[in-house]
Structures are given as C-alpha cells and as structure tokens.
Amino acid sequence: MAILQQPQAGPTVILIDWHATLVDTHDAMYHAVDDVLPRLAELGLLTELLGPEQAKTFEDAKLVHYVREHRHLHPKIVAQRKISRTDIFEVLFGDNEQAKRRAHEAFDAAYHRYVGMVHALEPDARTQLQCLRALGLRLGLISNRSRRFMLHELQQLDAGSWPALFDVMVCGDEVARRKPAPDMLLEALRQLDAPAQGCWYLGDSTTDIIAAHEAGVTALFYNGAGWEQSWLDKIFPGTLKHPYRPHGVVASLGELVALARRMLAQQLRVERAR
C-alpha cells in the first residue's frame, strides 16, 4: 500500500466511486464518448473547448488539441484507460459548468445504447464491501452516472445483490453539479445525517480527489491500475493552481479494508488511553 499521507482519523462512513473503482464500464463509456465528440459543433461545444494555455498539463493540452482537430479521442488514450468520461469533460471544458452539463446530457443520451457492459474490477469486491460493513461502517455509492443507468448496472452484479451493500446512493442527475463539485458527497452525507469528519471518499480520478477536498472529507485515491508514483505526482502536482492531493492511496479494496481496520484500532487505543 502506497500511502502519501496518513488519514487523520478512522472512518464512520466510506463513500465510493463507481466506474473504475468498483466496476469496469470502460467499453460502454468510451463508446458513448465516441458518439458525443463528433457532435461538438452541433451541440455548440466546439467553441467552448479550452485553449492550450488553460490546460492543467502538457498531456491535457495534447488531448484538447487532438479532439479539436479530429473530434474523437486518440487511440492511445482509449488503450491506456487512464481517464474517465468526467475527467475528459474536465480537460475539455474546465470550469465551464454549462458546457459540461450539455456534454454530460449528450453522453447520457448516447450511453443508453451501451449500458449493461459492466463487471466488478476485483473478483472479491462484494466480499470486501461486506468486510467494511462488518466493521460497523456505513457505505455510500457515488457516481456521475444517471440513476437509471446505475440501477441497471447494479442489477448486473452478483445476481442483483449489490444494492443491499450500500446505505445511500447519489447520482449525477440528482444534484446541481457533478464531480468535481462536492454536491454529490454533501448530499450523501445529508441523507446519512453524518458529518464530513469521519467520512472517507475513495475514487480513481483527479475529479474524485477534488470533490473530496471541496466536501471536507478524507480523499483516498484508488490505484487499481498500478500507476507509478511519478504518474501520481504528475496528476496531483500540489501546486497553487492544482493543490489537491490524496490523503492516501490504496491499490485494492482489500487495502482499503486493512487501512480502515488499522485506523479504527488505532483510534480505539487512543480513546482507551484517555
């Protein structure tokens, strides 16, 4: 387990991202993105693309340039599977909430043709989620997906037994702003009547880490792809313009369980010492 920093406290609530953290829906996602990008001009979004000087990294600038020139993702981007639909729209449109909203709406309109192409990223994912519940933790599911897609995808896993694992689920079409805004995390905490302190959020993207910080919860990065530290340092530079870094990094759900168990035990020892 590569931990950049130690979380300050053990969790009472763990919120977890869906795509590329719990499940693999890359094929469906990239098919839908490929349907949207050729329509940028039609959607009034071509003129909303960021300029190269506004890009976060050199790689982001190249992505924007390629999409502007070709109206689809570079095959290398698709093959690497490093970037989600949400991150793609963040790279393309930055802080332009209206442009991102239109892009997400177009994505949803395309995604219905591919929804259902889903499987758990880890073979023991359900078991590890049950281990978290056995620790007395409440679990929440967070996704930029629309709820109708989430409900359909949840039913595809382990004979439809996954919904019972979660105490709350918040989807992108149920709040004013999708990630990286904190709206979904704050809504989940509202429904659970839980404070931000003691909440961990696990996600696989920069937008997840930004959303966690903006919501005031512990930000954990899911590095299931096994990216090297140099790549993590590149996407989380810790600069004035891009200050947010994860409080911790785990490579599997099993590592998340071990971290939660260790932090809770440490917290209990401190309380007993008092």
N, C-alpha and C positions, 0 to 999 in steps of 0.2 A: 504494500500500500504506500503510495507516494502522497504524503501529506505536506501541503505547502505551509499551512498553519494548523494549529490545534483548535477545533471549535471551543468556544468559551464555556459551553455548558452542554449537558446531556439533553436529548430531545424529549418532549412530551408529544409532539406532532411531527410527522415527516410527510411532506408533500413531495410528489414525484412526477416528473415529466413523463409523457407517454412515448412519443416517437423517438427512436434511437437511444432511449434509456431503458424502457421496459420491453418494447417491441420493435421489430423491424418492419417498417412500411415504406422503405426506400423506393421500391419499384413503383408502387402506386403514386407516391409523392412526386417522383421525377417525371412520371408520365403526365401528371396533371400540370406541373410546372412547364413542361414542354408544350402543353396545349395553350398556356397563358402567354408565354413570351412572344410568340409570333403575332399576338394581337395587341401589343403595347400601343401602337399608334391608334388602332381602333378604339382602345379603352381610354385614350387621352393620357397615357402614361409615358410615352416616349420622351416628351419634353420635360417630364418630372424626374428623369434619371439624374443622379448626382454627377457632378463634374469630377475629373480625376483628382483635383486638389482637395476635394472633400472626403476622399476615401480614407478609411482607417489605416490600411496597409497597402503595400505595393500589390499584393495578391488581390485585394479588393478592387483596386483601380483597374487591374487587368480584367477582372470579371465584368465590371461595368462596361469597359471598352468593348469586350467581346460580345456582350449581349446587345449593346448599341449597334454594333456592326452586323451581327449575324442573327439576332432575335432568337437565340437558343443558347443553352449552356455549352461550354467547351466539353468535349467528351472526357477529358481528363478529370474535370470537376465531378462528373457523374460517376466515373470509375472509382475515384478516391472516396466518395461518400463521406466527406468531412463536413458538409454543410447542409443544413435543413432548409425547408421552404421559408421558415421565418427568418433565418439568417440571410437567405438570398434576398428577400424583400428589404431587409435592413441595409444590406450592402447597396442595393439599387436605389433606395429612396430615403435612407437616413431618417431624419426626424419628421418627414412629411407624412403626418398621420392620415390625411385624406387619400394620398396616393397609395399608401399601404393598405388602407381599408378597401379601396377599389381592387387592388391586386389580390387580397385575400378573398374577396367576394367572387372574383373571376376564378380563383383557384377552387373554391368550393363548388362552383358550377361545373368545373371540369372533373373534380375528384370523385364525384358520384359514379363515374364510369369505371373507376378502378378500385373503389373501396372494397375491402374484404381480403386484399392481398397482405396478410398480416401474420406474423408468428412471433413468439416470445424470443427475445435476444438470448436469454440464458435458459438452458433446459430445466433448471431448478428454480426459476423465477418465482413461481407460485409458492414453493416451499419457503423461500427466503422471505417473501412477504408475510407468510404465516409466522415465521420466526420473529419478525418485527412486532406483529400483533401480540405474540406471546410475551413480549417484553412490556406489555401494557401500553403500547404506543397507539395513537390514532393515526390513520393513514389517509392521505388525500391524493387524488389524481388530478393533474393539471395538464391541459392541452389546448393549443391554439386551434385544434380541430373543432368543427361544429359538433354539437351534441348528437345530432342524428348519425353522424359518422362514427363518433366514439361508441355509442350504444351498439351499433352494428359490429364494430371491430372487437369490442369486449366479448360479444357472444361467440366469437370465433375461437376463443382460447379455452382449453380445458373444459369442454362441454358447458360453456357459459357460466363457469363458477367464479370468475374474477370479480364481478360487481360486488359480491359479498365481502371482498377483502378490503374495501375502501369505505371510510366513513363519510366522505364528501367527494364530489367530482365537480370541477368547474371548467367550462369550455369557452373557446374564444368568442362564440356568438352570444355569450351571456353577460358580457361586460362591455364597457365603452371602448376600452383599448386592449388589444392583445399584447403579449410579451414583445418587447422588453419592459413595457409598462408593468407596474406591480398589481394592477387591478385584479387579476385572477387569484393571486396569492392572498391579497387582502380580503377578497370575497370568500375564499375558503376559510380563512381564519374567522371571519364574521359568522359564517354558518356554523362553525365549530364552537363559537364563543370562546376562542383561545387567543392569548396574547402572542405577539410576534416573538417575544423572548421565549426560548424553548422550542421554537419551530425550526426545522431543517428543511431546506428545499434542494432536491437532487435533480440535476439536469445536465444535458450533454452539450450545450451550446453557450456562446457568449451572451445571447439574449436571456438565457436562463439565469446566468450569474448576475447580470444587470438587474433583472426583475427581483431577484432575491435581495440584493443590496437596497434597492429602492423600497422594498417592503419591510426592511429592517430585520430580516431573518437570516439564519446561517446559510451561506451559499456553498453547496458541495457540487463539484464537477464529476460527472460520470465519464470516466476514460475507458469505456469498454473496448474502444478501438486500439488501445495501447499506444497512443501518441507519445512521442518522446518529450522530455522536459523542454527541449529547445522549441518545440512547436507550441507547447502550453505558454511558454514565456512570450512567444510571438503574438498569440491571440489574446493574451492577458498582459499587456505591456506594463501596466501600473503607472502610466503617465498621467499628467494633468488632464489631458483630453480624454483618456480612456483609463480611469483609475481603478476600476473594479477588478479584483482578483478573487478566486475562490478561497474560502476559509479552509477547504480541504479537498482532496482528490481521492476517489476510490475507483478501482478498476472492475469491480463486480458488485452485485447485490450482497454477496457473502461478505465482502469487505465492509459494506455499509452496516450490516448486522453486527459484525465484530467491533466496528467503531462505536456504534450506539451502545452495545453491551459494555464496552470498556469505559465509555464516558459516564454511563449511568452508575456503574460500580464505583468509579472514582468519586462521583458526586455523593453517593451514599456514604462512602468512607469519610468524606469531609463533614457531612451532616452529623454522623455519629461522633466524630471527634469534638464537635461543639458541645 
